Amino acid sequence: MRYSIVDYKYHFISAFDTETGAYARSGVLDDNGRDTGVDPFMASFPHLIDVGVMGHCTHGKTGLCMKAGIGCYQSGPLVDAPNMTVEDFRWIAEQCRGRTNQLALGGRGDPDQHEHFEELLQICRANTLVPNFTTSGYGMTHEIAALCKRYCGAVAVSWYRNEYTYGAIRMLLEAGVKTNIHYVLGRNSVDEAIERLESNDFPEGINAVIFLLHKPAGLGQHDNVLDADDSRVRAFFAQVDAAHPFKVGMDSCSVPGAVRLCKNVASESLDTCEGARFSCYIGPDMVMVPCSFDQERKFEVRLRGNADTTIEEAWNSEPFEAFRDVMRNACKSCAKRALCMGGCPLMPEIVLCHDSCRNCLRRA
């Protein structure tokens, strides 16, 4: 099913295909309805919400992520909090009906291990929302894969380099699920990423490899942050530019690097930080922040309390405006600022740019 959303407040139209996941936005429309070619800065309601349904990691202190060389940015192995309730999840979904395209299920553990996983997926579809999620694959079964085929737009398997990684990918592909790999890119993994891209060494049949920039949040270490001047960063983006039998994507945190170093990537396909602009995160404790990496909760809005705060009210709150202001005011003298807006408002140290005109050099 294809449908469009007209944003009357910010004067643009977005379109979404629930089957393929294709998403597009017009530029800002003038008074005559003509596309000005200027990208809208934000939407009047988030088009994608990252919903942290998992309050704890079901693998406990086994630390699958740490064994794979990945520091959980939500400190999953160290936190034992309850998962999101079905009632809270339904409350979110009902507010999003007709306004949001996708709910990305996440949190501190594998969403497919939530005790009411199937019901969460059903609630999404009942409210015309497409659910997606990322899993380690450790608890994947043929039954879960069948649910994914029935309800999900796509499923991503974290690149943990283990037999359960390959096993989950096989089960999802056999079930006919659009399957991606999520690969965390840091100093400790960039060499492998370059080598695997050079030799196209990823499982046959996957839809895409999506590279997620390592961030120093939670258990993520600062000494694993890639430096913009590292020669391997240039070599990596050269491989992003090259042709592969699978799609190659990246998170919005990596866009400053792509803007600088990619020659064959269409600028129209790049979208910088969408936090508080087109997306947000709601945790299992019903706290909403512009981005899930705001682990310090500097921009939090509590949705549940003495008087409930709606998603729309939180979206238009002062903390969210403060987050947006970092991007509005960053790197104004840069000719390419419209493409990256200074990069991450939370962690400027991860931004893959050392241009002399950068002025977003401190945390928001």
C-alpha positions, 0 to 999 in steps of 0.5 A: 500500500502506498500513501502520502501525508500532507504537512500543512504546517511545514508545507511539504508532502511525504510518500511511503510504500508499506511494502517496499519501505520506499520513502520520499519527501517533496521540497517545501511547496510555495503558495501555488503548490510548486516544489521550491527544491528546498528541503523541509527542516522538520515535520509537524509529527515524527515520521519514524519513531524508535520505540524501545520496547526492551527494558533489559537484555534477555541475554543477561550478563552474557554480553553478546555485544561486548564479545562481538567488539560492540559496546551497547550504547544503552548499557544493556548487560548492566540494566535490569528494567522492565520491558514496555507494556502492551498498553503503553505501546498501544497508546503510542501506536494509536497516536501515530496512526495516519501520521507516522510511517514506521515504528522501529522496535528496539531498546536494551535487548532483542525486540523479538524476545519481548514477551508479547512480541507478536501482539506488538506487531499486530498493534502496529499493523492495526494502526497502519504502521510498519514495524521494523527491528534489529536483532542479534539473531541469538534467539531467532527461530523459524516461528519468529521469522514467519511472524516477521514475514507476516508483519514486518517491513524489514529486519536487520541482524547485527553483525556479531560475526557468529554462527547465530548471526549467519543462522538468523540471516538464513532463517529470515531469508528462507522466510522471505523477509527483507533482511539487512545487516547492521554493521557498527563502524569503529576503529576496531572494525573499519579494516574488516568493513573495507575488506568485506566490501572489497570482496563483497563478503557478506551473506548472499541474498541480503538486501543491504549492509547498513553501517552505523557509526560507533558512538561513545554512549553507554558502554561505547568507548571513546577510543573506538571513535573514528577520526575524520582524518584517518586514512581508513575513513577515506578508503571506506567511503571509496567502497561505499561509492563502488558497486556491490551486489547488495545495497550499501547504506549508512546511518545519518550520523555518517552523512558528514563523511559521505558529503566530504568523500563520496562522489557517486552517491546522489545528494538527494539520498543523503539525510542528516540527523533526523532527531527532533526533525523527522524522528525520535525515541521513546524508551520503555519508561515512556521518556521521549528524547530526540535521539536514542543516543541521548543516554544522559537524557538532556532533552527528555520529555516524560510522556507518563506522569501526573498528567500524560504528555502526548507525543505531539506535545513532546515534539513541540516542547522546549527540549526538542526545540533546543536540540533543533537549534544546534542544527539550525545554528551549526556551520553557517559558513559552510557551502554544504551545511544544508546536507549535514547541518554540522552533524551530530548535535550530541557528540561532535567528536563523532562527526567525520569532518574537520573543516575549518568552518565547523563551529559545532564543536561542543556537546549540545 
